[in-house]
């Protein structure tokens, strides 16, 4: 799941949401919003089936494996507040997610690849762990290499949206600063996280 390389448009259609952001997948979703397969009468999902679908949204969206998701869930349970919200906020605070939300890449897959290849420094240190949890005051910037600077400059110049409110981006320095941690209002993934919490609590 963490390294899914299959047809992404099918996943978007099956889950009924834009999980993968690449152009082909989103256009296919617009043309065929119905689930993939033969056009048979849709069967109503069971409660368990609905919960599994919501869990898959989180796993595909953030590129998580089952073990990674359960590890984050355990961390979320230990924190004060709503466990479901905590889970999504932990996912959103991953380094690869931050790179995507800052506009340095077009998709989360590209962000994860860039991080794993060591393209980004965190507080001056090379960090190639996509699951690294950022903290307030963390400073990330692209490694000072001409080919990488050119690559990410192109992404930033053609970014299709503004950076997340909780991040401060300096495009000229190719730098990201975590101004604050994300809040519930910053989550854009359409998911019923309560069902996921119930499923993972079994």
N, C-alpha and C positions, 0 to 999 in steps of 0.2 A: 504493500500500500504506500509506503513512504517513497518508493521510487516507481510509481505507476507510470508506464510508458505506452499504455494502450490508447484506443480512440477516446479522446477527451470529450468530444461532442456528445457521445453516448452517455457519459457520466452526467453531464449537465442535463440532458433530457430525462434520464432515469430519475435523478434526484429533484428535478423541477426547479433548479436554481443555477445561476452562473457561478459555478465552483471553479472551473478553469477559465482563465481570462484571455487566453490566446484568441486571436481574431477568428480563426476557423471554427473554434468551438462555440463562440458567442454568436456567430452568424448562423451556424447550424441550429442553435437553440431558437433563434428568431424565426427561422424558416419552418422548423418542426418542433414546436413546443411539447408535443406529445411524447410519451416514453418510446424508446426504440423497440423494434420488433413488429410483428404482424398486428394490424389494427383490429384487435379483438376487444370485446367489452371489458373495460377495466374492472378488476376485482378490488373490493375494498380491503385495505391492509388491516391485519390484526394490530392490536396495541403494540405487541412485540415487534411486528414488522415496521410500524411507524417509528418506534424507538431506534431500531437498527438503521433505518434510513437517515434519521437525524444524526446518529453517530457517524455514519459514513460521510455526511456533509462535512463534519469537523475534520475527519481523517484526511479526506481528499483535499479540502481547502487549505489546510496547513501542512499537508504532506507528512502526516504522522502514521507510524505503525501502531498496532494494537498495544504493544508494550509501552511505547512512548506515551500514548494517550492515557493509559492506566497510571503511569508514573506521575503525569501531570495532575491526574484526578486525585491521587493520594496527597500531592502537595496542596491542591485546592481545598481538600477536606481539612487540612491542618491549619488553614488560615481562617481568620474571623470573617464573618459575613456569609453571603450566599455562595454555596459551593459551585453552582453552575456558572455564575458570573465570574468567580475566581478562576475557574477552568478556562473560560474564554480569554480572560485578561492575561493569564499565563501564556496562552497560545499566541496572543497578539504581541506579547513582549519578547518573543524570540528574536534573535538577531536577523534571521532571514526575513521575518515578517517586517521588521523595522526598515530594512533596506528596501523592500517593496513599497511600503507605505510612504517612504520618503521620496519615491519617484525615481530611484536609481535603476530600476528595471521595469519591464512591462508585465511580468508575471512573477508569482512566488517561486516557481521552478527556476527561473533565471536567477532570482535572488539567492536561492539555496545553493545553486551551482557556483555563483560568484563567491559566496562566503566559504564554501568548502574548498575552493581553489586558492584561498588566502588573499583575495583581492582587497579585503578591508582590514584596517587596523582599528582596534578598540582601545582607547586611551593610550595610543602609541604602540600597542602590542599586536602582533599578528594573531588573529583569531579565526580559526577555520571550523569552528563548531557552530552549526546552524541553530542549535537549540540553546545557545548561550542566552541567559536572561539578562536583558539590559536593566540598568538602574538609573535613577535620576542623576543627571550630571555626566553620564557617559558620553564620550565624544568618539564618533566613528568617522573615518575618512578613507578614501580610496588610496591604495598604496601608490607611492610616487613613482609611477612608471608611465612613460608616454603613451604606450599602447592602451593601458588601462584607463588613463585619463581621457583619451580620445573616445574610447568605448562608452564610458559612463556620461561624458559630456553630451554625446548624441542622445542617450536615453533621457537625460534631464531636459534637453532642449525640446524633445518631442513628447514630454510627459502629458498624458491625457487628463490629469487631475492634479489638484493641489495636494501638497504633503499633508499628512495627518496633523491635526491641531496640536497634538502633544509633542510634536517634533519640530525642531528649528533646523532648517536646511539652508546652507550657504552653497549655492551652486558654483560660484567662482572658486571656492576652496574645496569643493566636492566633500563637504563635511556635514555630518548629522549630529545634532545635540539633543539628548533626551531632556526636554524641559520639564516634563512631568510624566507620571505613569498613565497608561490609558485608563479610561473610565468606561462604565457601562454604555454611555452614549456614543462612544467611539467605535463600538463593534458594529460592523455592517453585514456580517454573515446572517442570513435569514434562517435561524435554527431554533427549535424548541429544546433548549439545553436542559430544561427540567426533565424531559423524557430520557435524555442521555444520562443524567445523574442517577435516575431510578434504575436504569439498565446496568450501569457500572457498579451500583451498590448491591447488586444481587450476589 
